[in-house]
Amino acid sequence: MKLLLTSAGVKNASIHGALVELLGKPVSEANALVVPTAVYPMSGPAAAWRVIAGQSSTPLSEVGWKSLGVLELTALPSVGPELWVPWVQEADALLLSGGDSLYLSHWMRESGLAELLPSLEAVCVGVSAGSMVMAPRVGQEFVGWRPPTGGDEALGVVDFAIFPHLDHPLLPENSMADAIGWAAGLPCPGYAIDDETALKVVDGAVEVVSEGRWKLFTR
């Protein structure tokens, strides 16, 4: 399984290079599906439109894909897997937008996408919540929308958690001191990453791709 877990999208040449390496071809030759589902509880429909239209501050849709479709997870249960599963299997990349990680986790499970993930050839590119969703836990600090089961459990695709937007000037609660407190409450390792950093994961092996600041907290 191939993941590119970012804080704020394809923000620099190093992250772009990692994406091309994972795809095995230029972005301009790759077909992508963008998943805006996580946006709704946090930022609403206008923000979802900006993600889809490539007008966000966290570049996903706007990096020059050959083709781009929209995969709205809340619609999938009513569409039926006989239709949507081939769409996902044929994609070169799945683009998971930021927003609320537990809402995204819930709908990835409810739709059946979470179960399908391990069998996909597609590269999963996450932004913020779209990266955090792959962790076993997100941490109580990042609980907004609460799933029916409660708790802060996410998908557990990787064995570490992610603290995004480290030292972001508009997010004073995302300082290194806050990251240290977050990590202390986790039952697993955690990476704090800034917006110039991504984690490239191939079959469980992690490589940090960064032009900025990051820190690994081990247990």
SVG drawing of the C-alpha trace seen along z (x, -y; Angstrom):
<svg xmlns="http://www.w3.org/2000/svg" viewBox="-29 -33 43 40">
<polyline fill="none" stroke="black" stroke-width="0.4" points="0.0,0.0 1.3,-3.5 0.5,-6.6 1.6,-10.2 0.5,-11.7 0.8,-15.5 -0.1,-18.3 -1.1,-20.8 -1.0,-19.0 1.7,-19.1 3.3,-22.3 6.8,-22.0 9.1,-20.3 10.2,-17.5 6.6,-16.4 5.8,-16.7 8.8,-14.5 7.6,-11.9 4.2,-11.9 5.7,-11.2 7.9,-8.5 4.9,-6.8 2.8,-7.1 5.5,-5.8 4.7,-8.4 4.2,-12.1 1.1,-13.6 -0.1,-14.7 -0.5,-11.1 -2.4,-10.0 -6.1,-9.9 -7.3,-10.9 -10.4,-10.9 -10.8,-13.6 -12.7,-12.8 -14.1,-16.0 -16.2,-14.3 -14.1,-15.4 -14.6,-19.0 -18.4,-19.2 -18.5,-19.1 -15.7,-21.6 -15.9,-24.1 -19.1,-23.4 -19.9,-23.3 -18.0,-26.3 -14.7,-24.8 -15.7,-21.5 -16.1,-23.3 -12.7,-24.9 -11.0,-21.5 -12.7,-20.1 -12.1,-23.1 -8.4,-23.3 -8.8,-26.6 -7.8,-25.6 -4.6,-26.5 -3.7,-22.8 -2.9,-21.7 -4.5,-18.4 -6.8,-18.9 -4.7,-21.6 -1.4,-19.8 -2.1,-18.9 -3.8,-15.5 -4.7,-14.0 -8.3,-13.6 -10.0,-14.4 -13.3,-13.0 -15.1,-13.4 -15.8,-10.5 -18.3,-11.6 -18.3,-8.8 -21.8,-9.6 -23.3,-8.8 -21.6,-5.4 -23.9,-3.2 -26.9,-4.2 -24.9,-3.8 -23.8,-0.3 -20.3,1.3 -20.9,2.7 -20.7,-0.9 -18.2,-2.7 -15.6,0.0 -14.4,0.1 -14.1,-3.7 -11.7,-3.4 -9.8,-0.4 -9.1,-2.3 -7.8,-5.4 -4.1,-6.2 -4.6,-8.3 -7.2,-8.9 -7.0,-12.5 -8.3,-12.7 -9.0,-16.3 -8.7,-17.9 -11.5,-18.6 -12.7,-16.2 -10.7,-13.0 -13.2,-11.0 -16.1,-12.0 -13.9,-10.8 -13.0,-7.6 -16.7,-6.9 -17.7,-7.3 -14.7,-5.4 -15.9,-2.5 -19.6,-3.0 -19.1,-3.2 -16.8,-0.2 -13.8,-2.2 -11.7,-1.4 -12.1,2.3 -11.1,1.9 -7.9,-0.2 -5.4,2.6 -6.1,4.1 -5.8,0.8 -2.9,-0.1 -3.8,-3.7 -1.6,-6.1 -3.6,-7.6 -2.7,-11.3 -3.9,-12.8 -4.1,-16.4 -4.4,-17.0 -7.5,-15.0 -7.1,-13.0 -3.7,-11.9 -4.7,-11.6 -7.5,-9.1 -4.9,-6.5 -3.7,-6.4 -4.9,-4.1 -5.9,-7.2 -6.0,-10.9 -5.7,-12.1 -8.4,-13.8 -7.1,-17.2 -8.4,-16.5 -11.9,-15.1 -14.6,-17.3 -17.4,-15.3 -18.0,-12.3 -18.7,-8.9 -21.5,-6.7 -18.9,-4.5 -17.3,-7.5 -13.5,-7.7 -10.8,-8.9 -10.1,-5.7 -9.3,-6.0 -8.6,-3.4 -5.3,-2.0 -3.8,-1.6 -0.4,-2.8 0.9,-2.3 1.6,-6.0 -0.5,-9.1 -0.1,-12.5 -0.1,-16.0 -0.4,-18.4 0.2,-22.1 3.0,-22.2 3.9,-25.9 1.3,-27.2 1.0,-31.0 -2.8,-30.9 -3.1,-27.9 -1.5,-28.8 -2.8,-25.5 -0.4,-23.6 2.9,-24.6 5.6,-22.1 4.6,-22.3 1.1,-21.2 2.5,-18.4 4.5,-17.1 1.3,-17.0 -0.6,-15.3 2.0,-12.7 2.1,-11.9 -1.6,-10.8 -1.1,-8.4 -0.7,-4.7 1.4,-4.7 4.3,-6.7 3.4,-10.1 4.8,-12.4 4.4,-16.2 4.7,-17.7 4.6,-21.2 3.0,-22.2 6.3,-21.7 6.5,-18.0 5.0,-14.7 5.3,-11.1 5.8,-8.6 4.7,-5.1 5.2,-2.1 4.1,1.3 4.5,-0.1 8.0,-1.6 8.0,-5.3 10.2,-8.0 10.0,-11.7 9.9,-14.1 10.5,-17.6 11.6,-21.1 10.4,-22.2 10.1,-21.0 9.0,-17.7 9.5,-15.5 8.9,-11.8 7.6,-11.0 8.3,-7.3 6.7,-5.3"/>
</svg>
